[in-house]
Amino acid sequence: MVRGAGASSPKPGPRPGAIATRCWPATGRTAHRFHRTGPVDAHHQALRFTWELRAEGEPPFVIGIDIGEVAADGRLQSITGFFDHVAQPA
């Protein structure tokens, strides 16, 4: 954030759960959280890891893998996600 002439104060972000509520308003799946399901595999500047999106105590709603690239300064430069499985609505 840049401070100075013409810079505005930061606005508060959405309340916790608000984004999830927008994503799944009809199903109420706001309790879902991402969980990494294995180690992060890294090779030079590339990395990958598997994950699942699930509510506590329930089977995964989505299972996927993310592949990322690390910049020279060590920060994450890009990430691409793939869905391996998406649960079908009942």
Buried (B, 14 or more C-beta within 10 A) or exposed (E): EEEEEEEEEEEEEEEEEEEBEEEEEEEEBBEBEEEEBEEEEEEEEEBBBBBBBBEEEEEBBBBBBBBBEBEEEEEEEEEEEEEEEEEEEE
